[in-house]
Amino acid sequence: MINFQRTINEEGNLEGIGLHTGKKSKLKFVPAVINHGIKFQRIDLDGMPIIDADVDNVIAVERGTTIKQNDATISTVEHLLAAIVGLQVDNLLIQIDEEEIPILDGSSIEFVKCLESCKFKDQDAARNYIEISDKILYQDEKNNVEIAAYPHNNYRITCMVDYNSEVLGSQHY
């Protein structure tokens, strides 16, 4: 794990089609200052509102994650945010001219490639970490959902998804 906050060194651009809206959108990745966090900016809307990439802003999770703040929404953010977290980027402004992140190839790889091409810049501030000191269990029996988090000396995630579908089957990672 990286001990200092980081951003990108130079701007980057991507464009593609939204999976659910079918609309073309353009993304611009912009370096951000210390403690800025990850934020989206809807440059197509009046006032160009900012939407923090924060779990408290999640308004929908059906077939994609949608976040909303300042009367603006961004949908299908999960693959882009996975790339940002995986690359350990702490501070980034993502400008977008539509309501949905492009799906690209359906994975995070194109986001990863674009962000890597921007080069990373370590910043002069310590990263913030969440430390799990006791096990955390969550169960939603109505929706047949279980989530568990356990203390561990390293960063480790094990995931299993089962949609009870013969076509999809269960998936483990």
C-alpha positions as CSV (number, residue, x, y, z in Angstrom):
1,M,0.0,0.0,0.0
2,I,1.1,3.5,-0.7
3,N,1.5,5.7,2.4
4,F,1.1,9.1,0.7
5,Q,-2.0,10.5,-1.1
6,R,-1.7,10.6,-4.8
7,T,-3.3,12.0,-7.9
8,I,-2.5,12.0,-11.6
9,N,0.3,14.1,-13.1
10,E,-1.5,15.2,-16.2
11,E,-5.0,15.2,-17.7
12,G,-6.5,12.3,-19.6
13,N,-9.5,11.7,-21.8
14,L,-11.8,8.9,-22.6
15,E,-15.1,8.6,-24.5
16,G,-17.7,5.9,-25.1
17,I,-21.3,4.9,-25.0
18,G,-23.4,4.5,-21.8
19,L,-24.6,0.9,-21.3
20,H,-28.1,1.9,-20.1
21,T,-28.7,5.3,-21.8
22,G,-27.0,4.5,-25.1
23,K,-25.7,8.1,-25.0
24,K,-22.1,9.0,-25.9
25,S,-20.2,10.6,-23.1
26,K,-16.7,12.2,-22.8
27,L,-14.6,11.9,-19.6
28,K,-11.7,14.1,-18.6
29,F,-9.5,13.1,-15.7
30,V,-8.1,16.2,-14.0
31,P,-5.3,16.1,-11.2
32,A,-6.6,17.3,-7.8
33,V,-5.1,18.8,-4.7
34,I,-4.5,17.0,-1.4
35,N,-7.7,15.9,0.5
36,H,-9.9,16.7,-2.6
37,G,-11.1,13.1,-2.8
38,I,-12.7,11.6,-5.9
39,K,-15.3,13.9,-7.4
40,F,-17.4,13.9,-10.6
41,Q,-18.3,17.2,-12.3
42,R,-21.3,17.3,-14.7
43,I,-20.0,19.9,-17.2
44,D,-23.1,19.6,-19.3
45,L,-25.4,21.0,-16.5
46,D,-25.9,24.6,-15.4
47,G,-23.4,25.5,-12.7
48,M,-21.4,22.4,-13.5
49,P,-22.4,20.6,-10.2
50,I,-19.9,18.4,-8.3
51,I,-20.9,14.9,-7.1
52,D,-18.6,13.3,-4.4
53,A,-17.9,9.6,-5.0
54,D,-19.3,8.8,-1.5
55,V,-21.4,5.9,-0.4
56,D,-23.8,8.4,1.2
57,N,-24.6,9.7,-2.3
58,V,-25.7,6.3,-3.7
59,I,-29.3,6.4,-4.8
60,A,-29.6,3.2,-6.9
61,V,-27.8,-0.1,-7.3
62,E,-30.0,-2.0,-9.8
63,R,-27.7,-3.2,-12.6
64,G,-25.3,-0.4,-11.9
65,T,-24.5,2.2,-9.2
66,T,-25.9,5.7,-9.4
67,I,-24.9,8.6,-7.2
68,K,-26.6,11.9,-6.7
69,Q,-25.6,15.2,-5.2
70,N,-26.5,18.9,-5.9
71,D,-29.5,17.8,-8.0
72,A,-27.1,15.9,-10.4
73,T,-26.6,12.2,-11.0
74,I,-23.9,10.0,-12.4
75,S,-24.6,6.4,-13.2
76,T,-22.7,3.2,-13.8
77,V,-19.7,4.4,-11.8
78,E,-18.6,1.1,-10.4
79,H,-16.0,0.0,-13.0
80,L,-14.3,3.5,-13.1
81,L,-14.3,3.7,-9.3
82,A,-12.8,0.1,-9.1
83,A,-9.9,1.3,-11.4
84,I,-9.3,4.4,-9.2
85,V,-9.2,2.4,-6.0
86,G,-7.1,-0.4,-7.5
87,L,-4.6,2.2,-8.7
88,Q,-4.6,3.8,-5.2
89,V,-5.6,7.3,-6.5
90,D,-6.9,9.5,-3.7
91,N,-7.6,12.8,-5.4
92,L,-9.1,13.2,-8.8
93,L,-11.7,15.3,-10.6
94,I,-13.7,13.5,-13.3
95,Q,-15.4,15.8,-15.7
96,I,-18.2,14.3,-17.7
97,D,-20.6,15.7,-20.3
98,E,-23.5,13.2,-19.8
99,E,-25.3,11.3,-17.0
100,E,-23.6,7.9,-17.5
101,I,-20.0,6.7,-17.4
102,P,-19.2,4.9,-20.7
103,I,-19.1,1.1,-20.5
104,L,-16.1,0.7,-22.9
105,D,-15.3,-3.0,-22.9
106,G,-17.3,-3.8,-19.8
107,S,-14.4,-4.0,-17.5
108,S,-12.1,-1.5,-15.7
109,I,-9.1,-2.0,-18.0
110,E,-9.6,1.0,-20.3
111,F,-9.9,3.3,-17.3
112,V,-6.8,1.7,-15.8
113,K,-4.8,2.3,-19.1
114,C,-6.0,5.9,-19.4
115,L,-5.1,6.7,-15.8
116,E,-1.7,5.0,-16.0
117,S,-0.9,7.0,-19.2
118,C,-1.5,10.2,-17.1
119,K,1.3,9.1,-14.7
120,F,0.9,9.2,-11.0
121,K,2.0,12.0,-8.6
122,D,2.6,11.4,-4.9
123,Q,1.4,14.2,-2.7
124,D,2.8,15.5,0.5
125,A,0.1,14.2,2.8
126,A,-0.5,10.9,4.5
127,R,-3.2,8.6,3.1
128,N,-6.3,7.9,5.2
129,Y,-7.0,4.3,6.0
130,I,-9.9,2.4,7.4
131,E,-8.8,-0.3,9.8
132,I,-11.2,-3.1,10.7
133,S,-10.5,-4.1,14.3
134,D,-13.5,-6.4,14.8
135,K,-15.5,-8.6,12.5
136,I,-18.4,-6.9,10.8
137,L,-21.4,-8.9,9.6
138,Y,-24.3,-7.7,7.6
139,Q,-27.2,-9.9,6.4
140,D,-30.3,-8.9,4.5
141,E,-32.5,-12.0,4.5
142,K,-35.2,-10.5,2.3
143,N,-32.7,-10.0,-0.6
144,N,-30.5,-13.0,0.4
145,V,-27.4,-10.8,0.8
146,E,-24.6,-11.4,3.2
147,I,-21.4,-9.3,3.7
148,A,-18.7,-10.0,6.1
149,A,-15.5,-8.1,6.9
150,Y,-12.7,-9.4,9.2
151,P,-9.5,-8.0,10.6
152,H,-6.4,-8.8,8.6
153,N,-2.8,-7.7,8.5
154,N,-2.9,-7.0,4.8
155,Y,-5.5,-5.8,2.2
156,R,-7.4,-8.9,1.1
157,I,-10.8,-9.3,-0.5
158,T,-12.6,-12.5,-1.2
159,C,-15.9,-12.3,-3.1
160,M,-18.6,-14.7,-4.2
161,V,-21.7,-13.6,-6.3
162,D,-24.6,-15.9,-7.0
163,Y,-27.6,-14.6,-8.9
164,N,-29.4,-18.0,-8.7
165,S,-29.2,-18.2,-12.5
166,E,-28.3,-21.2,-14.6
167,V,-26.8,-18.9,-17.2
168,L,-24.6,-16.9,-14.9
169,G,-23.9,-19.5,-12.2
170,S,-21.9,-18.4,-9.1
171,Q,-18.7,-16.4,-9.5
172,H,-15.8,-16.4,-7.1
173,Y,-12.7,-14.2,-6.8
